[in-house]
Amino acid sequence: MDAAVTNASGEKPDGWSFRPAKTPSLKSARDGGFEAFDISPKLPYSKLMGGMEKPPGGGAEKGQFGPYLGLTVLIGFGFLTMGLMDPLYDTYLPLFLRRYISSHTAVGALMTVDNILQLFLIPLVAVWSDRTRTRLGRRIPFIAVMLPLSAILFSLIPSLALRSLPALMGIIFVFNIFKTSVRGPVVALMPDTVPAAYRSEANGIINMMGGLGLILGTLGLTRLMDRKVLPEAFPPETLPFAVAGLCILAAALVLVLFVRETLPAVPGEEEQVSVRASIRRIFGKPDPADHREDRDLRETNRRSVGRILLSLFCWFLAYEGIKPFLGLYLVERIGVGRENAALAQGMAGISGVILAVPSGYLAHAIGRRRFIRICLALLALTLLAVPLTKSLTVFLILMFIYGVFWIGVVVNSFPMLWQMADYGTMGIYTGLYYTFSQSAAILAPPLTGAVIDLGGYGGLFIFGAAAMLAAWFIMGGVRAGEPPPARPETPAKE
């Protein structure tokens, strides 16, 4: 017999029902076999959010992502802030540093501060948020503190850049600590509040919003540079940084006011898991005393998570290795002016924004692993085609296609890892993703620079294609990470 869902006081909320699993197990929990939840006016929290039959209000059709669209867009404001800051930071910080430093090597080294901090801080803060328990939830407190501080510090960069090199380096370091620390909780907020079956679609939405922030920062805020609107006491570069800071403060306010985390009422699910226990839970062998179905699922996940992490290291090795040299390739090989050096990344970014959401739906329809492998194979072919042409038009078309397939990989890789997480390890899976991706980001540029020195620009794209194909091969052994099937709605029975 199906049991009705009850809230903390034992009352049955209107319009909500869940079908409990007949035999409690890890698999049934992941697919939605829950017996009791804490229901609130906002989205309720479940063990892995895979078990929601209906969204709040009870009026949506089953099997649809639509009811979670509004919530996903709200969470997407956190990603939009990253898109706003990155183009201004990456474009103008080197110019600020060049006022004091003549060496390009030294400027480049200082520009890796954020990558190095991300390698360590994102996993640590993500796990810290896993272990946090407050009335606001476990992610929102970090966002409420760190995102506004990031906005204020970001706005101060141009002013301190005029004072001295130590002042500039100090603000860079402190700003990156807060900006990097908040990324883990922001990213983990989505799988905390969206059911497992819809995370590819949701990740498409938030990647689209991050892309919109990137376009707004690149095409909008950069045009405010040198506009003399503020008092003369402020340097001319202040306006775009100040506007971005205000937008970030507004986004933080939206997240704090309108996104609510509800802790589950399932006994034992609020246990605070240590980092060591989390790692052991992910990579350790299953306990022989566990339910057989649980042991099989844990073993499958254990083998798959390593393959996914190694695969994403390979595809980020290609992506991060190629990205810094696209502008140089356009100028030195294609022959465009320096003012058009960002065209390649612009084309890839535009296609990413357009195709981010459809990529999530397509992967849900044919399977995440299959869709990612298709995209990886087509990325390799696209990269191999680049050295064959010197036409600017053809090159930009190839970059547009490259962006289409790249966003297909990015949108669906995170949900595959989240699918294998439970309540206590959601943040550490997020941290592992960034550990491997940022390791590739640090290693790739000098490696591909050496490839160019040895084999020219043709070698750059061959290297990228080889790394994509390596990821394609490794992903072939993944056997977990797919969304759970939509379950037929079962009405509650008294």
Buried (B, 14 or more C-beta within 10 A) or exposed (E): EEBBBBBEEEEBBEBBBBBBBEEBBBBBBBBBBBBBBBBBEBBBBBBBBBBBBBBBEEEBEEEEBEBBBEBBBBBBBBBBBBBBBBBBBEBBBBEBBEEBBEEEEEBBEBBEBBBBBBBBBBBBBBBBBBBBEEEBBBBBBBBBBBBBBBBEBBBBBBBBBBEEBEBBBEBBEBBBBBBBBBBBBBBBBBBBBBBBBBBBBBBBBBBBBBBBBBBBBBEBBBEBBEEEEEEEEBBBBBBBBBBBBEBBBEBBBBBBEEBBBBBBBBEEBEEEBEBEBBBEBBEEEBEEEBBEEBBBBBBBBBBBBBBBBBBBBBBBBBBBBBBBBBBEBBBEBBEBEEEBBBBBBBBBBBBBBBBBBBBBBBBBEEBBBEBBBBBBBBBBBBBBBBBEEEEBEBBBBBBBBBBBBBBBBBBBBBBBBBBBBBBBBBBBBBBBBBBBBBBBBBBBBEBBBEBBEEEEBBBBBBBBBBBBBBBBBBBEBBEBBBBBEBBEEEEBEE
